[in-house]
Amino acid sequence: MRGARPAAVLLLPATEAAPRPARRAPADRGHLRVADRVLAQLAARAVREALTPLVPGARRPKVTATTSHGTARLTLRLSLPFPADLATLTTTARQAATTQVESFTGTPVRRITILIDHLHPNGPTR
């Protein structure tokens, strides 16, 4: 029914709006727990992206993570070329994993253990 007017209009008295609860400080709102496997996946991706230009064709890194008291511990299992500057490669992996996990999750990385599972020949073999 176009153009029809309402038969009655009901007017209700205005009521006071309920007071809004005070905003709680971020520290009082609870906490967010990031699963260990998420930390491991973030670290593995960061290591892979950091090492791929330096070590083409390397195996994917395997990473495990554990959290305790708000900090993370990572174990990186790497496959690296040899001969190569292993100190530089492991430092690059360590920095990439730490930066990625801390910047994405806010969880400080307290310790990183690096295990070199496999050394593969770099260049021609005899």
N, CA, C and O atoms as CSV, one atom per row, in Angstrom:
chain,resi,resn,atom,element,x,y,z
A,1,MET,N,N,0.839,-1.169,0.000
A,1,MET,CA,C,0.000,0.000,0.000
A,1,MET,C,C,0.881,1.227,0.000
A,1,MET,O,O,1.347,1.692,1.040
A,2,ARG,N,N,1.088,1.723,-1.173
A,2,ARG,CA,C,1.926,2.912,-1.301
A,2,ARG,C,C,1.196,4.141,-0.796
A,2,ARG,O,O,-0.008,4.310,-0.987
A,3,GLY,N,N,1.965,4.982,-0.153
A,3,GLY,CA,C,1.430,6.259,0.295
A,3,GLY,C,C,0.509,6.153,1.490
A,3,GLY,O,O,-0.082,7.157,1.888
A,4,ALA,N,N,0.363,4.988,2.073
A,4,ALA,CA,C,-0.520,4.850,3.230
A,4,ALA,C,C,0.131,5.475,4.438
A,4,ALA,O,O,1.346,5.395,4.618
A,5,ARG,N,N,-0.669,6.085,5.249
A,5,ARG,CA,C,-0.172,6.694,6.485
A,5,ARG,C,C,-0.409,5.730,7.632
A,5,ARG,O,O,-1.382,4.976,7.637
A,6,PRO,N,N,0.504,5.765,8.615
A,6,PRO,CA,C,0.279,4.894,9.756
A,6,PRO,C,C,-0.986,5.302,10.504
A,6,PRO,O,O,-1.319,6.484,10.582
A,7,ALA,N,N,-1.676,4.324,11.043
A,7,ALA,CA,C,-2.917,4.606,11.762
A,7,ALA,C,C,-2.637,5.284,13.088
A,7,ALA,O,O,-3.439,6.098,13.545
A,8,ALA,N,N,-1.524,4.966,13.707
A,8,ALA,CA,C,-1.219,5.577,14.997
A,8,ALA,C,C,0.288,5.673,15.146
A,8,ALA,O,O,1.032,4.874,14.577
A,9,VAL,N,N,0.720,6.637,15.900
A,9,VAL,CA,C,2.131,6.803,16.213
A,9,VAL,C,C,2.261,6.670,17.713
A,9,VAL,O,O,1.572,7.360,18.464
A,10,LEU,N,N,3.121,5.804,18.146
A,10,LEU,CA,C,3.322,5.580,19.564
A,10,LEU,C,C,4.565,6.332,19.997
A,10,LEU,O,O,5.656,6.074,19.488
A,11,LEU,N,N,4.418,7.243,20.914
A,11,LEU,CA,C,5.545,8.006,21.447
A,11,LEU,C,C,5.882,7.463,22.826
A,11,LEU,O,O,5.024,7.370,23.703
A,12,LEU,N,N,7.136,7.112,22.997
A,12,LEU,CA,C,7.593,6.591,24.276
A,12,LEU,C,C,8.483,7.619,24.943
A,12,LEU,O,O,9.211,8.343,24.264
A,13,PRO,N,N,8.435,7.692,26.254
A,13,PRO,CA,C,9.302,8.648,26.941
A,13,PRO,C,C,10.767,8.248,26.761
A,13,PRO,O,O,11.102,7.065,26.709
A,14,ALA,N,N,11.619,9.249,26.668
A,14,ALA,CA,C,13.056,8.999,26.516
A,14,ALA,C,C,13.597,8.385,27.797
A,14,ALA,O,O,13.255,8.808,28.901
A,15,THR,N,N,14.435,7.397,27.632
A,15,THR,CA,C,15.080,6.792,28.798
A,15,THR,C,C,16.552,7.153,28.757
A,15,THR,O,O,17.119,7.425,27.699
A,16,GLU,N,N,17.135,7.148,29.897
A,16,GLU,CA,C,18.559,7.458,29.955
A,16,GLU,C,C,19.345,6.294,29.357
A,16,GLU,O,O,19.044,5.124,29.595
A,17,ALA,N,N,20.337,6.645,28.590
A,17,ALA,CA,C,21.193,5.613,28.005
A,17,ALA,C,C,22.022,4.973,29.113
A,17,ALA,O,O,22.466,5.643,30.045
A,18,ALA,N,N,22.214,3.698,28.994
A,18,ALA,CA,C,23.030,2.994,29.983
A,18,ALA,C,C,24.460,3.519,29.900
A,18,ALA,O,O,24.982,3.727,28.805
A,19,PRO,N,N,25.086,3.730,31.037
A,19,PRO,CA,C,26.466,4.230,30.995
A,19,PRO,C,C,27.377,3.199,30.332
A,19,PRO,O,O,27.238,1.994,30.542
A,20,ARG,N,N,28.302,3.696,29.536
A,20,ARG,CA,C,29.258,2.816,28.863
A,20,ARG,C,C,30.311,2.373,29.866
A,20,ARG,O,O,30.788,3.172,30.671
A,21,PRO,N,N,30.663,1.121,29.814
A,21,PRO,CA,C,31.727,0.678,30.719
A,21,PRO,C,C,33.046,1.353,30.340
A,21,PRO,O,O,33.316,1.627,29.171
A,22,ALA,N,N,33.843,1.608,31.351
A,22,ALA,CA,C,35.144,2.248,31.109
A,22,ALA,C,C,36.019,1.304,30.290
A,22,ALA,O,O,35.972,0.085,30.458
A,23,ARG,N,N,36.813,1.887,29.408
A,23,ARG,CA,C,37.732,1.069,28.599
A,23,ARG,C,C,38.824,0.527,29.497
A,23,ARG,O,O,39.386,1.239,30.329
A,24,ARG,N,N,39.107,-0.739,29.310
A,24,ARG,CA,C,40.155,-1.373,30.099
A,24,ARG,C,C,41.492,-1.201,29.401
A,24,ARG,O,O,41.575,-1.159,28.174
A,25,ALA,N,N,42.510,-1.105,30.192
A,25,ALA,CA,C,43.869,-0.994,29.653
A,25,ALA,C,C,44.197,-2.276,28.890
A,25,ALA,O,O,43.726,-3.351,29.261
A,26,PRO,N,N,45.004,-2.175,27.824
A,26,PRO,CA,C,45.331,-3.378,27.045
A,26,PRO,C,C,45.878,-4.523,27.894
A,26,PRO,O,O,45.571,-5.687,27.636
A,27,ALA,N,N,46.670,-4.207,28.886
A,27,ALA,CA,C,47.257,-5.262,29.721
A,27,ALA,C,C,46.200,-5.989,30.551
A,27,ALA,O,O,46.420,-7.119,30.986
A,28,ASP,N,N,45.052,-5.340,30.770
A,28,ASP,CA,C,43.988,-5.934,31.576
A,28,ASP,C,C,42.935,-6.656,30.745
A,28,ASP,O,O,41.976,-7.186,31.306
A,29,ARG,N,N,43.085,-6.692,29.443
A,29,ARG,CA,C,42.067,-7.284,28.570
A,29,ARG,C,C,42.237,-8.779,28.359
A,29,ARG,O,O,41.404,-9.403,27.702
A,30,GLY,N,N,43.268,-9.350,28.887
A,30,GLY,CA,C,43.503,-10.771,28.670
A,30,GLY,C,C,44.803,-10.970,27.920
A,30,GLY,O,O,45.634,-10.064,27.849
A,31,HIS,N,N,44.977,-12.151,27.364
A,31,HIS,CA,C,46.213,-12.421,26.634
A,31,HIS,C,C,45.912,-13.282,25.415
A,31,HIS,O,O,44.867,-13.926,25.320
A,32,LEU,N,N,46.837,-13.272,24.515
A,32,LEU,CA,C,46.740,-14.049,23.290
A,32,LEU,C,C,47.861,-15.077,23.303
A,32,LEU,O,O,49.028,-14.740,23.503
A,33,ARG,N,N,47.496,-16.317,23.089
A,33,ARG,CA,C,48.515,-17.365,23.050
A,33,ARG,C,C,48.679,-17.817,21.608
A,33,ARG,O,O,47.725,-18.256,20.966
A,34,VAL,N,N,49.895,-17.705,21.115
A,34,VAL,CA,C,50.216,-18.144,19.760
A,34,VAL,C,C,50.750,-19.571,19.866
A,34,VAL,O,O,51.683,-19.839,20.624
A,35,ALA,N,N,50.155,-20.476,19.106
A,35,ALA,CA,C,50.549,-21.888,19.166
A,35,ALA,C,C,52.003,-22.067,18.737
A,35,ALA,O,O,52.511,-21.339,17.885
A,36,ASP,N,N,52.648,-23.038,19.340
A,36,ASP,CA,C,54.049,-23.322,19.019
A,36,ASP,C,C,54.238,-23.624,17.533
A,36,ASP,O,O,55.229,-23.207,16.934
A,37,ARG,N,N,53.292,-24.343,16.941
A,37,ARG,CA,C,53.440,-24.686,15.518
A,37,ARG,C,C,53.369,-23.451,14.634
A,37,ARG,O,O,53.969,-23.427,13.560
A,38,VAL,N,N,52.642,-22.424,15.073
A,38,VAL,CA,C,52.593,-21.168,14.309
A,38,VAL,C,C,53.954,-20.483,14.362
A,38,VAL,O,O,54.443,-19.989,13.346
A,39,LEU,N,N,54.559,-20.452,15.534
A,39,LEU,CA,C,55.901,-19.874,15.658
A,39,LEU,C,C,56.888,-20.639,14.777
A,39,LEU,O,O,57.730,-20.036,14.111
A,40,ALA,N,N,56.780,-21.967,14.777
A,40,ALA,CA,C,57.685,-22.790,13.966
A,40,ALA,C,C,57.493,-22.511,12.478
A,40,ALA,O,O,58.468,-22.420,11.732
A,41,GLN,N,N,56.248,-22.375,12.046
A,41,GLN,CA,C,55.984,-22.102,10.629
A,41,GLN,C,C,56.505,-20.731,10.217
A,41,GLN,O,O,57.074,-20.580,9.136
A,42,LEU,N,N,56.313,-19.734,11.074
A,42,LEU,CA,C,56.837,-18.397,10.775
A,42,LEU,C,C,58.357,-18.424,10.655
A,42,LEU,O,O,58.927,-17.848,9.728
A,43,ALA,N,N,59.001,-19.094,11.593
A,43,ALA,CA,C,60.465,-19.163,11.573
A,43,ALA,C,C,60.964,-19.931,10.353
A,43,ALA,O,O,61.935,-19.518,9.718
A,44,ALA,N,N,60.310,-21.044,10.018
A,44,ALA,CA,C,60.739,-21.842,8.860
A,44,ALA,C,C,60.634,-21.037,7.571
A,44,ALA,O,O,61.523,-21.087,6.722
A,45,ARG,N,N,59.553,-20.307,7.436
A,45,ARG,CA,C,59.391,-19.493,6.220
A,45,ARG,C,C,60.465,-18.411,6.146
A,45,ARG,O,O,61.036,-18.170,5.082
A,46,ALA,N,N,60.737,-17.768,7.266
A,46,ALA,CA,C,61.749,-16.708,7.286
A,46,ALA,C,C,63.128,-17.259,6.930
A,46,ALA,O,O,63.869,-16.641,6.164
A,47,VAL,N,N,63.468,-18.412,7.482
A,47,VAL,CA,C,64.776,-19.023,7.199
A,47,VAL,C,C,64.864,-19.408,5.725
A,47,VAL,O,O,65.874,-19.152,5.070
A,48,ARG,N,N,63.806,-20.022,5.210
A,48,ARG,CA,C,63.799,-20.430,3.797
A,48,ARG,C,C,63.976,-19.222,2.887
A,48,ARG,O,O,64.765,-19.267,1.943
A,49,GLU,N,N,63.243,-18.137,3.163
A,49,GLU,CA,C,63.345,-16.933,2.331
A,49,GLU,C,C,64.721,-16.281,2.445
A,49,GLU,O,O,65.225,-15.726,1.469
A,50,ALA,N,N,65.325,-16.344,3.620
A,50,ALA,CA,C,66.639,-15.719,3.813
A,50,ALA,C,C,67.758,-16.532,3.168
A,50,ALA,O,O,68.719,-15.961,2.654
A,51,LEU,N,N,67.642,-17.859,3.191
A,51,LEU,CA,C,68.730,-18.701,2.690
A,51,LEU,C,C,68.605,-19.061,1.213
A,51,LEU,O,O,69.612,-19.396,0.589
A,52,THR,N,N,67.419,-19.006,0.636
A,52,THR,CA,C,67.241,-19.417,-0.762
A,52,THR,C,C,68.173,-18.686,-1.720
A,52,THR,O,O,68.766,-19.337,-2.581
A,53,PRO,N,N,68.336,-17.350,-1.616
A,53,PRO,CA,C,69.280,-16.696,-2.533
A,53,PRO,C,C,70.729,-17.140,-2.312
A,53,PRO,O,O,71.532,-17.119,-3.245
A,54,LEU,N,N,71.062,-17.538,-1.095
A,54,LEU,CA,C,72.433,-17.932,-0.767
A,54,LEU,C,C,72.690,-19.414,-1.022
A,54,LEU,O,O,73.819,-19.813,-1.309
A,55,VAL,N,N,71.648,-20.219,-0.918
A,55,VAL,CA,C,71.787,-21.672,-1.043
A,55,VAL,C,C,70.685,-22.196,-1.962
A,55,VAL,O,O,69.715,-22.783,-1.483
A,56,PRO,N,N,70.819,-21.992,-3.271
A,56,PRO,CA,C,69.764,-22.478,-4.162
A,56,PRO,C,C,69.668,-24.000,-4.133
A,56,PRO,O,O,70.680,-24.701,-4.099
A,57,GLY,N,N,68.442,-24.492,-4.146
A,57,GLY,CA,C,68.220,-25.933,-4.174
A,57,GLY,C,C,68.366,-26.634,-2.837
A,57,GLY,O,O,68.360,-27.864,-2.791
A,58,ALA,N,N,68.495,-25.894,-1.752
A,58,ALA,CA,C,68.644,-26.523,-0.436
A,58,ALA,C,C,67.310,-27.117,0.020
A,58,ALA,O,O,66.241,-26.698,-0.422
A,59,ARG,N,N,67.402,-28.091,0.904
A,59,ARG,CA,C,66.196,-28.671,1.497
A,59,ARG,C,C,65.514,-27.630,2.374
A,59,ARG,O,O,66.147,-26.695,2.867
A,60,ARG,N,N,64.214,-27.811,2.557
A,60,ARG,CA,C,63.475,-26.888,3.423
A,60,ARG,C,C,63.942,-27.055,4.875
A,60,ARG,O,O,64.190,-28.175,5.322
A,61,PRO,N,N,64.060,-25.962,5.597
A,61,PRO,CA,C,64.443,-26.085,7.006
A,61,PRO,C,C,63.304,-26.702,7.813
A,61,PRO,O,O,62.128,-26.501,7.510
A,62,LYS,N,N,63.674,-27.445,8.831
A,62,LYS,CA,C,62.683,-27.989,9.757
A,62,LYS,C,C,62.846,-27.214,11.059
A,62,LYS,O,O,63.959,-27.047,11.560
A,63,VAL,N,N,61.735,-26.747,11.597
A,63,VAL,CA,C,61.798,-25.913,12.794
A,63,VAL,C,C,60.811,-26.439,13.825
A,63,VAL,O,O,59.675,-26.780,13.496
A,64,THR,N,N,61.255,-26.500,15.070
A,64,THR,CA,C,60.353,-26.758,16.184
A,64,THR,C,C,60.438,-25.566,17.123
A,64,THR,O,O,61.473,-24.908,17.228
A,65,ALA,N,N,59.331,-25.302,17.801
A,65,ALA,CA,C,59.276,-24.163,18.714
A,65,ALA,C,C,58.579,-24.582,20.001
A,65,ALA,O,O,57.654,-25.394,19.991
A,66,THR,N,N,59.036,-24.019,21.094
A,66,THR,CA,C,58.358,-24.190,22.377
A,66,THR,C,C,58.306,-22.832,23.052
A,66,THR,O,O,59.231,-22.028,22.939
A,67,THR,N,N,57.213,-22.593,23.752
A,67,THR,CA,C,57.081,-21.341,24.489
A,67,THR,C,C,56.979,-21.650,25.975
A,67,THR,O,O,56.402,-22.655,26.389
A,68,SER,N,N,57.554,-20.762,26.750
A,68,SER,CA,C,57.518,-20.890,28.194
A,68,SER,C,C,57.685,-19.504,28.797
A,68,SER,O,O,58.616,-18.775,28.457
A,69,HIS,N,N,56.783,-19.155,29.685
A,69,HIS,CA,C,56.841,-17.867,30.379
A,69,HIS,C,C,56.916,-16.691,29.407
A,69,HIS,O,O,57.620,-15.714,29.663
A,70,GLY,N,N,56.194,-16.785,28.301
A,70,GLY,CA,C,56.114,-15.674,27.355
A,70,GLY,C,C,57.286,-15.518,26.410
A,70,GLY,O,O,57.358,-14.532,25.677
A,71,THR,N,N,58.211,-16.474,26.410
A,71,THR,CA,C,59.337,-16.413,25.474
A,71,THR,C,C,59.374,-17.697,24.645
A,71,THR,O,O,58.814,-18.721,25.035
A,72,ALA,N,N,60.037,-17.620,23.508
A,72,ALA,CA,C,60.104,-18.762,22.601
A,72,ALA,C,C,61.517,-19.312,22.525
A,72,ALA,O,O,62.501,-18.582,22.643
A,73,ARG,N,N,61.587,-20.623,22.325
A,73,ARG,CA,C,62.847,-21.304,22.010
A,73,ARG,C,C,62.631,-22.024,20.694
A,73,ARG,O,O,61.637,-22.728,20.517
A,74,LEU,N,N,63.564,-21.848,19.772
A,74,LEU,CA,C,63.457,-22.449,18.449
A,74,LEU,C,C,64.610,-23.411,18.217
A,74,LEU,O,O,65.727,-23.185,18.681
A,75,THR,N,N,64.329,-24.478,17.498
A,75,THR,CA,C,65.367,-25.381,17.011
A,75,THR,C,C,65.250,-25.417,15.500
A,75,THR,O,O,64.209,-25.784,14.957
A,76,LEU,N,N,66.335,-25.030,14.816
A,76,LEU,CA,C,66.376,-25.020,13.357
A,76,LEU,C,C,67.228,-26.192,12.894
A,76,LEU,O,O,68.358,-26.363,13.352
A,77,ARG,N,N,66.689,-26.994,11.991
A,77,ARG,CA,C,67.431,-28.106,11.391
A,77,ARG,C,C,67.638,-27.754,9.933
A,77,ARG,O,O,66.680,-27.637,9.169
A,78,LEU,N,N,68.912,-27.585,9.548
A,78,LEU,CA,C,69.238,-27.054,8.228
A,78,LEU,C,C,70.029,-28.040,7.383
A,78,LEU,O,O,70.732,-28.912,7.894
A,79,SER,N,N,69.891,-27.874,6.085
A,79,SER,CA,C,70.704,-28.568,5.093
A,79,SER,C,C,71.493,-27.477,4.378
A,79,SER,O,O,70.905,-26.592,3.755
A,80,LEU,N,N,72.820,-27.535,4.464
A,80,LEU,CA,C,73.646,-26.454,3.927
A,80,LEU,C,C,74.711,-26.999,2.981
A,80,LEU,O,O,75.081,-28.171,3.056
A,81,PRO,N,N,75.201,-26.136,2.088
A,81,PRO,CA,C,76.267,-26.569,1.180
A,81,PRO,C,C,77.611,-26.586,1.907
A,81,PRO,O,O,77.814,-25.901,2.910
A,82,PHE,N,N,78.515,-27.392,1.362
A,82,PHE,CA,C,79.873,-27.407,1.893
A,82,PHE,C,C,80.828,-27.650,0.738
A,82,PHE,O,O,80.560,-28.540,-0.068
A,83,PRO,N,N,81.887,-26.938,0.611
A,83,PRO,CA,C,82.348,-25.889,1.512
A,83,PRO,C,C,81.530,-24.607,1.340
A,83,PRO,O,O,81.114,-24.255,0.236
A,84,ALA,N,N,81.319,-23.941,2.438
A,84,ALA,CA,C,80.625,-22.650,2.467
A,84,ALA,C,C,80.932,-21.997,3.805
A,84,ALA,O,O,81.458,-22.634,4.717
A,85,ASP,N,N,80.604,-20.740,3.906
A,85,ASP,CA,C,80.791,-20.021,5.161
A,85,ASP,C,C,79.597,-20.351,6.065
A,85,ASP,O,O,78.593,-19.638,6.070
A,86,LEU,N,N,79.723,-21.426,6.816
A,86,LEU,CA,C,78.617,-21.900,7.642
A,86,LEU,C,C,78.245,-20.895,8.724
A,86,LEU,O,O,77.073,-20.784,9.084
A,87,ALA,N,N,79.215,-20.167,9.244
A,87,ALA,CA,C,78.920,-19.165,10.273
A,87,ALA,C,C,77.991,-18.085,9.727
A,87,ALA,O,O,77.043,-17.681,10.401
A,88,THR,N,N,78.258,-17.619,8.513
A,88,THR,CA,C,77.405,-16.594,7.906
A,88,THR,C,C,76.013,-17.141,7.626
A,88,THR,O,O,75.017,-16.463,7.880
A,89,LEU,N,N,75.935,-18.355,7.109
A,89,LEU,CA,C,74.632,-18.947,6.798
A,89,LEU,C,C,73.797,-19.162,8.059
A,89,LEU,O,O,72.598,-18.882,8.060
A,90,THR,N,N,74.416,-19.652,9.125
A,90,THR,CA,C,73.652,-19.880,10.354
A,90,THR,C,C,73.273,-18.566,11.029
A,90,THR,O,O,72.196,-18.466,11.617
A,91,THR,N,N,74.139,-17.561,10.953
A,91,THR,CA,C,73.793,-16.242,11.498
A,91,THR,C,C,72.624,-15.640,10.732
A,91,THR,O,O,71.724,-15.054,11.334
A,92,THR,N,N,72.629,-15.777,9.420
A,92,THR,CA,C,71.522,-15.282,8.598
A,92,THR,C,C,70.223,-15.983,8.981
A,92,THR,O,O,69.185,-15.335,9.119
A,93,ALA,N,N,70.274,-17.293,9.151
A,93,ALA,CA,C,69.082,-18.059,9.534
A,93,ALA,C,C,68.583,-17.629,10.909
A,93,ALA,O,O,67.383,-17.442,11.110
A,94,ARG,N,N,69.505,-17.474,11.848
A,94,ARG,CA,C,69.137,-17.073,13.215
A,94,ARG,C,C,68.465,-15.698,13.221
A,94,ARG,O,O,67.427,-15.518,13.857
A,95,GLN,N,N,69.049,-14.740,12.523
A,95,GLN,CA,C,68.483,-13.387,12.490
A,95,GLN,C,C,67.119,-13.366,11.814
A,95,GLN,O,O,66.208,-12.682,12.282
A,96,ALA,N,N,66.968,-14.104,10.723
A,96,ALA,CA,C,65.689,-14.129,10.006
A,96,ALA,C,C,64.589,-14.718,10.879
A,96,ALA,O,O,63.489,-14.169,10.946
A,97,ALA,N,N,64.876,-15.827,11.545
A,97,ALA,CA,C,63.872,-16.471,12.396
A,97,ALA,C,C,63.489,-15.566,13.566
A,97,ALA,O,O,62.307,-15.404,13.870
A,98,THR,N,N,64.477,-14.986,14.210
A,98,THR,CA,C,64.212,-14.112,15.355
A,98,THR,C,C,63.373,-12.910,14.949
A,98,THR,O,O,62.375,-12.597,15.599
A,99,THR,N,N,63.772,-12.240,13.882
A,99,THR,CA,C,63.061,-11.042,13.431
A,99,THR,C,C,61.616,-11.361,13.070
A,99,THR,O,O,60.701,-10.642,13.472
A,100,GLN,N,N,61.407,-12.434,12.316
A,100,GLN,CA,C,60.055,-12.780,11.863
A,100,GLN,C,C,59.143,-13.131,13.037
A,100,GLN,O,O,58.024,-12.623,13.122
A,101,VAL,N,N,59.599,-13.979,13.929
A,101,VAL,CA,C,58.768,-14.408,15.057
A,101,VAL,C,C,58.457,-13.230,15.972
A,101,VAL,O,O,57.309,-13.045,16.375
A,102,GLU,N,N,59.465,-12.435,16.303
A,102,GLU,CA,C,59.237,-11.318,17.217
A,102,GLU,C,C,58.353,-10.241,16.602
A,102,GLU,O,O,57.500,-9.680,17.291
A,103,SER,N,N,58.541,-9.942,15.315
A,103,SER,CA,C,57.747,-8.868,14.711
A,103,SER,C,C,56.306,-9.297,14.443
A,103,SER,O,O,55.398,-8.473,14.554
A,104,PHE,N,N,56.073,-10.564,14.094
A,104,PHE,CA,C,54.713,-11.011,13.796
A,104,PHE,C,C,53.911,-11.327,15.050
A,104,PHE,O,O,52.699,-11.113,15.070
A,105,THR,N,N,54.558,-11.830,16.092
A,105,THR,CA,C,53.810,-12.296,17.264
A,105,THR,C,C,54.061,-11.485,18.525
A,105,THR,O,O,53.262,-11.538,19.461
A,106,GLY,N,N,55.151,-10.740,18.565
A,106,GLY,CA,C,55.486,-10.015,19.785
A,106,GLY,C,C,56.111,-10.917,20.845
A,106,GLY,O,O,56.376,-10.468,21.960
A,107,THR,N,N,56.344,-12.160,20.515
A,107,THR,CA,C,56.948,-13.107,21.452
A,107,THR,C,C,58.465,-13.039,21.324
A,107,THR,O,O,59.000,-13.333,20.255
A,108,PRO,N,N,59.167,-12.659,22.381
A,108,PRO,CA,C,60.627,-12.606,22.279
A,108,PRO,C,C,61.223,-14.008,22.133
A,108,PRO,O,O,60.776,-14.961,22.772
A,109,VAL,N,N,62.226,-14.108,21.289
A,109,VAL,CA,C,62.927,-15.382,21.099
A,109,VAL,C,C,64.118,-15.388,22.041
A,109,VAL,O,O,65.045,-14.589,21.900
A,110,ARG,N,N,64.080,-16.296,23.000
A,110,ARG,CA,C,65.126,-16.344,24.013
A,110,ARG,C,C,66.321,-17.172,23.569
A,110,ARG,O,O,67.460,-16.871,23.924
A,111,ARG,N,N,66.055,-18.220,22.789
A,111,ARG,CA,C,67.156,-19.118,22.427
A,111,ARG,C,C,66.863,-19.781,21.085
A,111,ARG,O,O,65.726,-20.155,20.798
A,112,ILE,N,N,67.906,-19.921,20.270
A,112,ILE,CA,C,67.795,-20.653,19.008
A,112,ILE,C,C,68.929,-21.670,18.958
A,112,ILE,O,O,70.102,-21.327,19.104
A,113,THR,N,N,68.556,-22.915,18.751
A,113,THR,CA,C,69.529,-23.986,18.560
A,113,THR,C,C,69.529,-24.328,17.080
A,113,THR,O,O,68.472,-24.547,16.488
A,114,ILE,N,N,70.710,-24.375,16.482
A,114,ILE,CA,C,70.814,-24.704,15.060
A,114,ILE,C,C,71.551,-26.027,14.914
A,114,ILE,O,O,72.670,-26.197,15.399
A,115,LEU,N,N,70.893,-26.957,14.234
A,115,LEU,CA,C,71.489,-28.257,13.938
A,115,LEU,C,C,71.639,-28.363,12.429
A,115,LEU,O,O,70.686,-28.132,11.685
A,116,ILE,N,N,72.830,-28.711,11.984
A,116,ILE,CA,C,73.056,-28.907,10.552
A,116,ILE,C,C,72.917,-30.405,10.302
A,116,ILE,O,O,73.810,-31.192,10.618
A,117,ASP,N,N,71.776,-30.777,9.727
A,117,ASP,CA,C,71.467,-32.189,9.488
A,117,ASP,C,C,72.176,-32.759,8.272
A,117,ASP,O,O,72.468,-33.953,8.212
A,118,HIS,N,N,72.448,-31.899,7.310
A,118,HIS,CA,C,72.971,-32.413,6.047
A,118,HIS,C,C,73.885,-31.373,5.423
A,118,HIS,O,O,73.529,-30.198,5.333
A,119,LEU,N,N,75.053,-31.801,4.997
A,119,LEU,CA,C,75.949,-30.959,4.206
A,119,LEU,C,C,75.995,-31.559,2.809
A,119,LEU,O,O,76.320,-32.734,2.639
A,120,HIS,N,N,75.671,-30.754,1.822
A,120,HIS,CA,C,75.717,-31.266,0.453
A,120,HIS,C,C,76.824,-30.562,-0.309
A,120,HIS,O,O,77.144,-29.411,-0.011
A,121,PRO,N,N,77.416,-31.238,-1.293
A,121,PRO,CA,C,78.544,-30.662,-2.027
A,121,PRO,C,C,78.142,-29.388,-2.749
A,121,PRO,O,O,77.075,-29.300,-3.357
A,122,ASN,N,N,79.013,-28.419,-2.666
A,122,ASN,CA,C,78.794,-27.145,-3.345
A,122,ASN,C,C,79.772,-27.087,-4.508
A,122,ASN,O,O,80.976,-26.928,-4.305
A,123,GLY,N,N,79.266,-27.214,-5.710
A,123,GLY,CA,C,80.142,-27.167,-6.872
A,123,GLY,C,C,80.539,-28.564,-7.319
A,123,GLY,O,O,79.981,-29.554,-6.845
A,124,PRO,N,N,81.505,-28.646,-8.231
A,124,PRO,CA,C,81.890,-29.951,-8.781
A,124,PRO,C,C,82.591,-30.809,-7.739
A,124,PRO,O,O,83.361,-30.312,-6.917
A,125,THR,N,N,82.310,-32.101,-7.789
A,125,THR,CA,C,82.973,-33.037,-6.881
A,125,THR,C,C,84.055,-33.791,-7.641
A,125,THR,O,O,84.020,-33.862,-8.870
A,126,ARG,N,N,84.996,-34.341,-6.930
A,126,ARG,CA,C,86.104,-35.060,-7.572
A,126,ARG,C,C,85.770,-36.505,-7.772
A,126,ARG,O,O,86.586,-37.261,-8.298
